[in-house]
């Protein structure tokens, strides 16, 4: 089963890069939004998109062991075939070390072609009600920070931006494959329900279970914490939403 290697700290896995995202917002701490669509980076965010893959690799291979080293590409990333049909999101932090990628996620779009991973790994959950082209799967959700409360905020914003995208693009039923312990954690952030029993998933080297995300219930839970946040992401798409303030000692630092 996967485990967290305590010798690999959150600080160890967070990529730091050269970026201009905060050049005109030097006192803003975070920026969140779309990095790429169907493996094509948003113009100007190419370096950020590459760095988001590095966070994925460092977490899933080095820290938790959920992916094997053989899953890594020659460029050191964990890019896979599903990235070519996904919307990639990230949260960037304006930090004293530079711009850091502290949160990532992707929405895999089913479309009319290949089934979602959850369908392949848990076919019994869809034996009677097959999915349609509007179905999506939440995948590669990672939030990493040295401070637990900030890490929780990062994960919450990742779900807010994904719920905004789903609403803006009239997407449909939304699924995920998660570890049992994460089910308990997510229930405090979004509304989810099991659609199958836990089973060993070879690709993730661990016990996982399929869930469906209740979009209306999840939007209600997210808005209960910060009313209007989802609408804010809906209105600003495809631009990044910036929020929070850096400490005054960092406010004059311009990322290059």
C-alpha positions as CSV (number, residue, x, y, z in Angstrom):
1,X,0.0,0.0,0.0
2,X,1.1,3.6,-0.5
3,X,2.5,5.5,2.4
4,X,3.8,9.0,3.1
5,X,7.6,9.0,3.4
6,X,8.1,11.3,6.4
7,X,11.6,12.0,5.3
8,X,10.3,13.8,2.2
9,X,8.7,17.0,3.6
10,X,6.1,19.2,1.9
11,X,8.7,21.8,1.4
12,X,10.8,19.2,-0.4
13,X,8.1,18.5,-3.0
14,X,7.0,22.0,-3.8
15,X,8.5,23.3,-7.0
16,X,9.9,26.8,-7.2
17,X,10.1,28.5,-10.6
18,X,10.9,31.7,-12.4
19,X,7.5,33.3,-13.2
20,X,5.9,36.7,-13.9
21,X,2.5,35.7,-12.5
22,X,2.9,38.1,-9.5
23,X,5.0,40.8,-11.3
24,X,2.0,43.2,-11.3
25,X,0.6,41.9,-8.0
26,X,3.6,41.9,-5.7
27,X,1.5,42.1,-2.5
28,X,-0.8,39.2,-3.5
29,X,0.0,35.8,-2.1
30,X,-1.9,33.3,-4.3
31,X,-3.1,32.9,-7.8
32,X,-5.4,30.1,-8.9
33,X,-6.9,29.0,-12.2
34,X,-6.5,27.1,-15.4
35,X,-3.0,26.2,-16.5
36,X,-3.7,24.1,-19.6
37,X,-6.5,22.6,-21.7
38,X,-6.0,19.2,-23.3
39,X,-2.2,19.3,-22.6
40,X,-1.8,22.7,-24.3
41,X,-0.6,25.4,-21.8
42,X,-2.4,28.7,-21.5
43,X,-0.1,31.2,-23.3
44,X,2.4,32.6,-20.9
45,X,2.0,29.8,-18.3
46,X,4.2,27.2,-20.0
47,X,6.7,27.1,-17.2
48,X,4.0,26.9,-14.6
49,X,2.4,24.0,-16.4
50,X,5.7,22.1,-16.5
51,X,6.2,22.8,-12.8
52,X,2.8,21.4,-12.0
53,X,3.9,18.1,-13.4
54,X,7.0,18.2,-11.1
55,X,4.7,18.6,-8.0
56,X,2.7,15.6,-9.2
57,X,5.8,13.5,-9.6
58,X,7.4,14.5,-6.3
59,X,4.3,13.8,-4.4
60,X,3.1,10.6,-6.1
61,X,6.5,9.0,-6.6
62,X,8.8,10.4,-3.9
63,X,6.5,11.2,-1.0
64,X,3.5,8.8,-1.2
65,X,4.6,6.0,-3.5
66,X,1.3,6.0,-5.3
67,X,3.0,5.8,-8.7
68,X,6.0,3.8,-9.7
69,X,9.2,5.3,-11.0
70,X,8.4,3.5,-14.3
71,X,5.4,5.8,-14.7
72,X,7.7,8.8,-15.1
73,X,8.5,10.3,-18.5
74,X,11.9,11.1,-19.8
75,X,11.4,14.8,-18.8
76,X,10.9,13.8,-15.2
77,X,7.1,14.3,-15.2
78,X,4.2,12.0,-14.6
79,X,2.3,13.1,-17.7
80,X,-0.1,10.4,-19.0
81,X,-2.6,9.9,-21.8
82,X,-5.4,11.5,-19.8
83,X,-3.7,14.9,-19.7
84,X,-4.5,15.2,-23.4
85,X,-8.2,15.3,-22.5
86,X,-8.0,17.2,-19.3
87,X,-8.2,20.7,-17.9
88,X,-5.3,21.3,-15.6
89,X,-5.6,23.7,-12.6
90,X,-3.0,25.0,-10.2
91,X,-2.5,27.3,-7.2
92,X,0.7,29.4,-7.2
93,X,2.2,31.1,-4.2
94,X,4.1,34.3,-4.1
95,X,6.8,33.2,-1.7
96,X,10.1,34.6,-0.4
97,X,11.9,31.7,-2.3
98,X,10.1,32.6,-5.5
99,X,6.8,31.4,-7.2
100,X,5.8,28.0,-5.8
101,X,3.3,25.5,-7.2
102,X,1.4,24.5,-4.0
103,X,-1.7,22.9,-5.4
104,X,-2.8,21.1,-8.6
105,X,-5.8,19.2,-10.0
106,X,-7.2,18.1,-13.3
107,X,-10.6,17.4,-14.7
108,X,-10.6,14.5,-17.1
109,X,-13.3,15.0,-19.8
110,X,-15.0,11.9,-21.0
111,X,-16.3,13.2,-24.3
112,X,-17.6,10.7,-26.9
113,X,-14.5,8.5,-26.9
114,X,-12.4,6.8,-24.2
115,X,-14.1,5.9,-20.9
116,X,-13.0,7.6,-17.7
117,X,-10.4,5.9,-15.5
118,X,-13.1,5.2,-12.9
119,X,-15.0,3.2,-15.5
120,X,-12.0,1.1,-16.3
121,X,-11.0,0.5,-12.7
122,X,-14.5,0.1,-11.3
123,X,-16.7,-1.2,-14.2
124,X,-19.2,-2.8,-11.8
125,X,-20.2,0.8,-10.7
126,X,-21.4,1.6,-14.3
127,X,-22.9,-1.8,-15.4
128,X,-26.5,-0.6,-15.5
129,X,-26.1,3.2,-16.1
130,X,-23.3,4.0,-18.6
131,X,-21.9,7.5,-18.6
132,X,-22.4,10.1,-21.3
133,X,-20.1,12.6,-23.0
134,X,-20.6,15.3,-20.3
135,X,-19.2,13.1,-17.5
136,X,-15.9,14.1,-15.9
137,X,-13.4,12.7,-13.4
138,X,-11.5,14.7,-10.7
139,X,-7.9,13.6,-10.7
140,X,-4.4,14.4,-9.4
141,X,-5.7,16.6,-6.6
142,X,-2.7,17.7,-4.6
143,X,-2.3,20.4,-1.9
144,X,1.0,20.8,-0.2
145,X,2.2,23.5,2.2
146,X,4.2,23.7,5.4
147,X,1.2,25.1,7.3
148,X,-1.8,22.8,7.7
149,X,-4.4,25.5,7.7
150,X,-3.0,27.0,4.5
151,X,-2.8,23.5,2.9
152,X,-6.5,23.1,3.7
153,X,-7.3,26.4,2.1
154,X,-5.4,25.4,-1.0
155,X,-7.4,22.2,-1.4
156,X,-10.6,24.1,-0.8
157,X,-9.8,26.6,-3.6
158,X,-9.0,23.7,-6.0
159,X,-12.5,22.3,-5.6
160,X,-14.0,25.8,-5.9
161,X,-12.2,26.4,-9.2
162,X,-13.2,23.0,-10.6
163,X,-16.8,23.4,-9.6
164,X,-16.8,26.8,-11.4
165,X,-15.4,25.2,-14.5
166,X,-18.0,22.4,-14.4
167,X,-20.8,25.0,-14.1
168,X,-19.4,27.3,-16.8
169,X,-19.1,24.5,-19.3
170,X,-22.3,22.6,-18.5
171,X,-20.5,19.4,-17.6
172,X,-22.3,16.6,-15.9
173,X,-21.8,13.7,-13.5
174,X,-18.5,14.0,-11.7
175,X,-16.5,11.2,-10.2
176,X,-13.2,10.4,-8.5
177,X,-11.1,7.4,-7.3
178,X,-9.8,8.0,-3.8
179,X,-8.2,6.3,-0.8
180,X,-10.6,5.4,2.0
181,X,-8.9,7.8,4.5
182,X,-9.4,10.7,2.0
183,X,-13.1,10.0,1.8
184,X,-13.5,11.0,5.4
185,X,-11.4,14.2,4.9
186,X,-13.3,15.3,1.8
187,X,-16.6,15.0,3.4
188,X,-15.8,18.2,5.3
189,X,-15.1,20.1,2.1
190,X,-17.5,18.7,-0.6
191,X,-20.5,16.4,-0.8
192,X,-19.6,12.9,-2.0
193,X,-21.1,9.4,-2.0
194,X,-19.6,5.9,-2.6
195,X,-20.6,4.2,-5.8
196,X,-18.7,1.0,-5.2
197,X,-16.7,-1.0,-2.7
198,X,-13.0,-0.4,-2.0
199,X,-10.7,-2.4,-4.2
200,X,-7.0,-2.7,-5.0
201,X,-6.1,-0.6,-8.0
202,X,-2.8,-1.7,-9.5
203,X,-2.2,1.6,-11.2
204,X,-2.2,3.5,-7.9
205,X,-0.6,0.7,-5.9
206,X,-3.2,1.0,-3.2
207,X,-6.7,0.3,-2.0
208,X,-9.1,2.9,-3.6
209,X,-12.8,3.4,-3.9
210,X,-15.0,5.1,-6.5
211,X,-17.1,8.1,-5.5
212,X,-19.5,10.5,-7.1
213,X,-19.4,14.2,-6.3
214,X,-22.7,15.9,-5.7
215,X,-22.2,19.1,-7.6
216,X,-25.1,21.1,-6.1
217,X,-24.3,19.9,-2.6
218,X,-20.6,20.6,-3.0
219,X,-21.2,24.1,-4.3
220,X,-23.4,24.8,-1.3
221,X,-20.6,23.5,1.1
222,X,-17.9,25.6,-0.6
223,X,-20.0,28.7,-0.7
224,X,-20.9,28.2,3.0
225,X,-17.2,28.8,3.8
226,X,-16.7,31.7,1.4
227,X,-19.9,33.0,-0.3
228,X,-19.4,34.0,-3.9
229,X,-16.0,32.3,-4.4
230,X,-17.3,29.9,-7.1
231,X,-19.0,32.8,-8.8
232,X,-15.7,34.7,-8.7
233,X,-13.9,31.9,-10.5
234,X,-16.8,31.6,-13.0
235,X,-16.6,35.3,-13.8
236,X,-12.8,35.5,-14.2
237,X,-12.2,32.4,-16.3
238,X,-9.9,31.9,-18.1
239,X,-7.8,34.4,-16.1
240,X,-6.2,33.5,-12.8
241,X,-8.0,34.6,-9.6
242,X,-5.6,36.2,-7.1
243,X,-6.3,36.3,-3.4
244,X,-4.6,36.7,0.0
245,X,-1.8,39.1,1.0
246,X,1.9,38.4,1.5
247,X,3.7,39.6,4.6
248,X,4.8,43.2,4.3
249,X,8.5,42.1,4.2
250,X,7.7,40.2,1.0
251,X,5.5,42.7,-0.7
252,X,8.3,44.5,-2.5
253,X,9.7,41.3,-3.9
254,X,9.0,40.9,-7.6
255,X,9.1,37.4,-9.1
256,X,11.2,37.2,-12.2
